[in-house]
């Protein structure tokens, strides 16, 4: 084999350089570039998630304040028996204010759920439709928040406007920690 001329040596080294650059580009620079792009995308996703989390965190604070405000109306402060007695007293008080006469009032079994209890009272009363309507309206709003689970109205006497009402009222209370 004959020795290479200077020109051939230069061409050989230029080809070797081009091949080396190509190999470096494909083997080192492209994977690094792909890795950089992938990391940039992950960083952007992380920043987006972080911004969303911060927004939720700020919303959490305001929701927690609202929750605390409403919790006052729904938190169980006393034992079950005392709470039921207080509920019965509230119902009796509202019946007196609305000039209703009750013939029967029975506390129902307390239904205990995961973090709250449902206190129910069954009652029978007499009064006219406006009085019963006002009584129910008052008990369903602030500060009582009773629910009417069952309601049955019967006319007592044909000539009078007097009605006999049978109903079940319930109230949800959040248990003490």
NUPALUM-140358 format. One line per field, with one value per residue: residue number from 1; residue in one letter; x, y, z of N, C-alpha, C in turn. Coordinates in pm, whole numbers, plus 32768, in hexadecimal, padded with zeros to 4 digits. Layout:
N
k = (NUM ...)
r = (A ...)
nc1 = (X ...)
nc2 = (Y ...)
nc3 = (Z ...)
cac1 = (X ...)
cac2 = (Y ...)
cac3 = (Z ...)
cc1 = (X ...)
cc2 = (Y ...)
cc3 = (Z ...)
This chain:
177
k = (1 2 3 4 5 6 7 8 9 10 11 12 13 14 15 16 17 18 19 20 21 22 23 24 25 26 27 28 29 30 31 32 33 34 35 36 37 38 39 40 41 42 43 44 45 46 47 48 49 50 51 52 53 54 55 56 57 58 59 60 61 62 63 64 65 66 67 68 69 70 71 72 73 74 75 76 77 78 79 80 81 82 83 84 85 86 87 88 89 90 91 92 93 94 95 96 97 98 99 100 101 102 103 104 105 106 107 108 109 110 111 112 113 114 115 116 117 118 119 120 121 122 123 124 125 126 127 128 129 130 131 132 133 134 135 136 137 138 139 140 141 142 143 144 145 146 147 148 149 150 151 152 153 154 155 156 157 158 159 160 161 162 163 164 165 166 167 168 169 170 171 172 173 174 175 176 177)
r = (X X X X X X X X X X X X X X X X X X X X X X X X X X X X X X X X X X X X X X X X X X X X X X X X X X X X X X X X X X X X X X X X X X X X X X X X X X X X X X X X X X X X X X X X X X X X X X X X X X X X X X X X X X X X X X X X X X X X X X X X X X X X X X X X X X X X X X X X X X X X X X X X X X X X X X X X X X X X X X X X X X X X X X X X X X X X X X X X X)
nc1 = (8052 8033 80BC 7FEE 7F9E 7FD1 7EEA 7E29 7E3E 7DDB 7CD2 7C81 7C90 7BD6 7AEE 7AED 7AC7 79C9 792F 7961 78ED 77E4 77AF 77D6 770C 7621 7640 7678 7631 7523 748D 74BA 743E 7337 7303 7315 723B 716B 7189 7153 7047 6FDC 7016 6F77 6E79 6E80 6E93 6D9D 6CEF 6D3B 6CEB 6BD8 6BAB 6BF2 6B28 6A4A 6A8B 6A71 6960 6907 6935 6873 678B 679B 6773 6669 65F5 6624 657D 647D 6485 644E 6338 6300 6393 63B4 638D 6351 6304 625E 615C 6128 6135 605C 5F90 5FA9 5F64 5E58 5DF5 5E1E 5D6C 5C77 5C71 5C5D 5B67 5AC0 5AE5 5A69 5964 590B 5882 58FE 58CC 595C 5AAE 5BD0 5D17 5DF3 5EC1 601D 60DD 6212 631B 644C 64DE 641E 62DE 6185 6073 5F2B 5DCF 5C89 5B46 59F7 5903 5819 5780 574E 5783 582E 58B7 593C 59D8 5A7C 5B01 5B94 5C31 5CCD 5D5E 5DF9 5EB6 5FC5 6004 5FE3 5FCC 5F39 5EC2 5DAA 5D3D 5C5F 5B0A 59B9 5878 5738 55E0 5529 541E 5302 5292 5346 5489 554E 5666 56F6 5836 5935 5A7F 5BDF 5CFE 5E53 5FA8 60F0 6226 6379 646A 6522 6685)
nc2 = (7F8C 80DA 8208 8313 8446 85A2 8637 8569 8511 85F2 85F7 8500 8533 8604 857A 84C0 8572 85D7 84EC 84B5 8596 856C 8478 84CA 8589 84ED 842C 84B3 85CE 85E0 852B 85BA 86AB 8652 85F4 86E5 876F 86C9 86E1 87F4 87F9 8762 880E 88EA 8876 883A 893E 89A6 88FB 8943 8A53 8A2D 899C 8A5D 8B18 8A7D 8A56 8B5A 8B7A 8AB2 8B1D 8BED 8B55 8AB9 8B7E 8BC2 8ACC 8AB3 8B7D 8B19 8A2E 8A67 8A62 8957 88AE 87B6 87F4 878D 8665 8546 851F 8615 86BC 865F 86A4 87BA 87E9 8796 8854 893C 890B 8902 8A09 8A9A 8A3D 8AA9 8BBB 8BCB 8B97 8A8A 894B 882D 86CF 85F0 8596 84FE 8496 8411 82F6 8335 8367 82FE 8366 836D 8462 84FE 852C 84DB 856B 8526 857C 851E 85A0 8605 86F4 8808 8909 8A31 8A4A 8B22 8B53 8A5D 8A5A 8B3F 8AED 8A0B 8A8D 8B37 8A7C 8A02 8AB8 8BA0 8BBB 8AAB 89D4 88E5 87B8 874C 8617 857D 85BF 85E6 8654 8685 86CD 8737 877C 87B1 88B7 8968 8A09 8981 88AB 8766 8709 8625 85E4 85AE 862F 8678 86AA 86F0 86BD 8702 862B 8640 866A)
nc3 = (8000 7FB2 8037 80C1 8021 8070 803A 8030 8137 81BC 815B 81C1 82DA 82EC 82A1 8373 8447 8409 841D 852C 85A3 8555 85DA 86E5 86F0 86C9 8791 8882 8894 882E 88DE 89CD 898F 8967 8A67 8AF4 8A86 8ADE 8BF5 8C0C 8BC1 8C93 8D66 8D20 8D38 8E48 8EB3 8E5F 8EEA 8FEE 8FF3 8FDE 90C9 9187 915A 91A1 92A9 930F 92E1 9389 9483 948D 9470 9554 9618 95DF 9612 9726 977D 973E 97CB 98D2 98E2 98BC 995E 9A52 9B9A 9C92 9D57 9CC3 9D34 9DB4 9CDA 9C43 9CF4 9CED 9BE3 9BE3 9C93 9BFA 9B27 9BB4 9C13 9B21 9ACC 9B8E 9B5C 9A63 9A9F 9AA3 9AF8 9B8A 9B7F 9B9D 9BC7 9B68 9B9A 9AA5 9A48 9A54 993A 98E2 9821 9759 97A5 9810 98B9 98AF 9933 9982 999E 99DB 99B0 9A06 99BD 99DF 9920 9851 96EA 96A5 9796 97BC 96D7 96FF 97E7 9786 96C5 9765 97FF 973D 96F1 9742 989C 98B2 97EC 97AF 9713 965A 9664 9646 9605 964F 9618 96A2 9691 97A5 97FD 9730 9710 9781 9763 97CD 97E7 9802 9837 97EB 9816 97D0 9848 9809 9868 980F 98A8 98DA 995C 9A92 9AA2)
cac1 = (8000 8085 809E 7F8C 7FD3 7FA2 7E60 7DD8 7E3D 7D81 7C4B 7C67 7C78 7B58 7A85 7AEF 7A8B 793A 78F7 7968 7886 7763 77A1 77C2 7687 75BB 7656 7686 75E7 7493 7453 74BC 73D7 72B6 72F7 72FC 71B0 7116 7190 710D 6FB8 6FBA 701C 6F00 6E07 6E8D 6E70 6D0C 6CB3 6D58 6C93 6B51 6BAA 6BF0 6AA2 69F2 6AAF 6A32 68D0 68F2 692E 67F1 6725 67A5 6732 65D9 65D1 6620 6506 6408 6496 640E 62AB 62F0 63EB 6377 63D4 632E 62EF 61EB 60E0 6115 611C 5FD1 5F3B 5FAF 5F18 5DCB 5DD5 5E14 5CEF 5C09 5C74 5C29 5AD8 5A7E 5AE8 5A0C 58E2 58E7 5875 592C 588D 59BE 5B36 5C25 5D9D 5E10 5F47 6086 6125 629E 6365 64DC 650B 63AC 626C 6104 6014 5EA3 5D5F 5C06 5AE4 5970 58D9 579F 5788 5723 57EC 5890 5909 5994 5A37 5ADD 5B4E 5BF3 5C8F 5D2A 5DB7 5E52 5F17 6025 6079 5FBA 5FF1 5EF7 5E8D 5D2A 5D4B 5BDA 5AA1 5933 5814 56AF 557E 54EC 538D 52E5 5273 53B8 5504 55AF 56A5 5746 58B2 5990 5AFD 5C5E 5D66 5ED8 6013 6174 628C 63FF 6499 6599 6702)
cac2 = (8000 8151 826D 8377 84CA 8609 8656 84F7 8513 865E 85C7 8495 8572 864E 8512 848C 85DA 85DA 8473 84C8 85F9 8528 8417 8519 85C8 8486 83E0 8503 864B 85C9 84FC 8627 870A 8613 85F2 8770 878D 867C 8722 8875 87DB 873B 8887 8939 8831 884E 89C9 89B2 88B6 8994 8AC7 89FC 8979 8ADA 8B50 8A28 8A72 8BD8 8B5E 8A5F 8B77 8C30 8AEE 8A94 8BE8 8BB2 8A50 8AD3 8BD0 8AC1 89C3 8A94 8A39 88C7 8862 877D 882A 8745 85D5 8527 8534 86A5 86F4 863D 86F8 8843 87E9 8791 88D7 899A 88F0 892F 8A9B 8ACA 8A1D 8B0C 8C3A 8BC5 8B71 8A01 88EF 87A8 8664 8585 85B4 848D 8493 8398 82C1 8387 8321 8328 834F 8375 84D5 854C 84E3 8512 8569 8531 8585 850A 85EB 861D 8777 8841 8998 8A4C 8A39 8B8F 8B3D 89EA 8A86 8B99 8A97 89BE 8AEC 8B65 8A0F 89DB 8B23 8BC5 8B6C 8A22 897B 8864 8782 8708 8595 8546 861E 85BB 86B3 8653 872D 8700 878F 87E6 8945 89B8 8A08 893F 8835 8710 86EE 85C0 85F8 8586 8694 8647 870D 86B4 86FD 86CA 85F8 867A 8622)
cac3 = (8000 7FA6 809C 8099 8008 80CF 8016 805A 81C9 81E4 813E 8223 835C 82E2 82A7 83FC 849B 83ED 8459 85BE 85C8 8543 8649 8760 86E8 86DD 880B 88FC 8894 881D 895C 8A2F 8967 8985 8AFA 8B1C 8A61 8B39 8C78 8C01 8BC4 8D1C 8DB8 8D01 8D75 8ED8 8ED2 8E4D 8F5D 9063 8FEE 8FFD 9157 91D4 914E 91F4 9334 9334 92E6 9400 94F7 948F 9487 95E1 9664 95CC 9659 97B6 9793 973B 982E 994D 98DF 98AA 99B5 9ACA 9C0D 9D0C 9D46 9C6E 9D7E 9DC8 9C56 9C22 9D4A 9CB8 9B66 9C0A 9CCD 9B8A 9ADF 9C0A 9C13 9AA0 9AC9 9BE4 9B14 99F3 9AD8 9A7C 9B69 9B65 9BCB 9BB4 9B98 9B8A 9B5E 9A59 9A5D 9A19 98CF 98E7 97A4 976A 97F2 983E 98EF 9888 99A1 994A 99FB 999D 99FE 99D4 99EE 99A5 9903 97C8 9686 96AE 980D 97A1 9670 9740 9841 9735 9687 97CC 9828 96D0 96D7 97AA 98C1 98D2 977D 97B5 9697 9669 9625 9629 9628 9629 9649 969E 96C0 981E 97F5 96AB 970E 97B2 9714 9822 97AD 9858 97EE 981F 97CE 980A 9832 982B 9866 9801 98FB 98C9 99DC 9AD0 9A7D)
cc1 = (8058 805E 8040 7FD1 7F99 7F10 7E04 7DCE 7DDB 7CEF 7C24 7C44 7BF5 7AE4 7A7B 7AAE 79F2 78F5 78F5 78FD 77FC 774A 778A 7736 761A 75C8 7656 762B 7550 7454 7450 7450 734C 729D 72D6 726B 7151 7114 7148 7077 6F8B 6FB8 6FA1 6E84 6E09 6E67 6DD9 6CC3 6CC6 6CFE 6C04 6B45 6BA7 6B66 6A40 6A0D 6A6E 699A 68AF 68E2 68A4 6781 6726 6762 669A 65A7 65C4 65A3 6488 640F 6453 637E 6299 6347 63A0 63CA 63C0 6323 6270 6167 60C3 60F5 608B 5F71 5F37 5F5D 5E82 5D9F 5DC7 5D91 5C77 5BFF 5C38 5B93 5A89 5A78 5A82 597F 58B2 58DD 58A7 58E9 58F1 5A45 5B91 5CAF 5DB2 5E9F 5FAC 60D3 61B3 62E4 63FB 6506 6498 633E 61ED 60A3 5F88 5E3B 5CDF 5BA0 5A5F 5942 585A 57B4 5755 579C 5857 58EE 596C 5A00 5AA3 5B39 5BBA 5C5C 5CF9 5D8D 5E1A 5EBE 5F71 5FDA 605B 5FE6 5FB7 5ECE 5E07 5D35 5CC5 5B73 5A1B 58D0 5789 5653 5533 5454 5370 52D2 52EC 542F 5572 55E1 56EE 57C1 5903 5A11 5B73 5CC3 5DED 5F3C 6098 61D6 6310 6434 6513 6612 672C)
cc2 = (807C 81B6 82DA 83FE 852C 862A 85E5 84F0 857C 8633 855B 84D1 85C3 85EA 84D9 84F0 85DE 8561 847F 8529 85B8 84C7 8460 8557 8561 8441 8433 857D 8638 8592 8568 868D 86D1 8612 867E 8796 8746 86BC 87A9 8860 87B3 87B4 88DD 88FA 8845 88DB 89DF 8972 8908 8A10 8A9F 89DB 89F6 8B1B 8B02 8A42 8AF3 8BC7 8B0D 8AB6 8BBA 8BCC 8AC4 8AFD 8BDD 8B37 8A6B 8B24 8B79 8A54 89E7 8A63 89A2 8872 8833 87A7 87D7 86AF 85C0 8546 85C8 86E9 86D9 8691 8787 884E 87E8 8817 8941 8988 891F 89C7 8AD3 8AAC 8A83 8B93 8C3E 8B99 8AE9 89AB 8867 8741 85F6 85B1 8543 849D 840D 836B 831A 8333 8357 8302 8361 83E8 852D 84F0 852A 84FC 8581 8533 8575 8557 85F6 869F 87A3 88D6 89B1 8A4A 8AA5 8B7C 8ACA 8A10 8AE0 8B4B 8A4B 8A19 8B18 8AF7 89E7 8A43 8B3B 8BE3 8AD8 89BB 88EE 883A 8740 8685 855D 85AC 85E8 861C 8675 86C1 86EE 8707 87D4 887E 899B 89AC 89BD 88BE 87E7 86EA 8684 85D0 85C2 85F0 8657 86B8 86C5 8704 86B4 86A4 8644 8627 85BF)
cc3 = (8000 8011 8063 8084 806F 80B6 8047 80F3 81FB 81CE 81A3 82AC 835C 82EB 8335 845C 8487 842C 84F2 85ED 85BE 85B7 86CD 8763 8709 8765 888A 88FC 8887 889E 89C8 8A0F 8986 8A1C 8B2E 8AFD 8AC0 8BC4 8C78 8C07 8C50 8D79 8DA0 8D3F 8E0D 8F02 8EC6 8EC3 8FDD 9067 9013 9092 91AF 91D0 91A5 9287 9364 933D 9363 947B 94FF 94A9 9519 9639 9659 9617 96EF 97D8 9798 97A4 98B2 9953 98E0 9907 9A31 9B42 9C8B 9CF0 9CF3 9CB4 9D90 9D43 9C2B 9C75 9D18 9C37 9B85 9C44 9C5E 9B3E 9B32 9C0B 9B92 9A94 9B1C 9B9D 9AA3 9A1D 9AA5 9AFA 9B3A 9BBD 9BEB 9B7B 9BC8 9B4A 9B18 9A79 9A14 99B4 98CB 9864 97C2 97C6 9821 9874 98C3 98FD 9966 99B9 99AB 99F1 99B5 9A10 99A6 998F 9877 976B 968E 9725 97F5 973D 96AD 979E 97F4 96F6 96EC 97F1 97BA 96B3 974F 982A 98D5 986A 978B 9728 96B6 961B 95F9 9656 95F6 9669 9639 96D0 9735 9815 976F 96AA 9733 9754 975F 97E0 9818 9805 9837 97D0 981B 97E3 9856 981E 9866 9857 98E8 9953 9A0E 9AA9 9AE5)
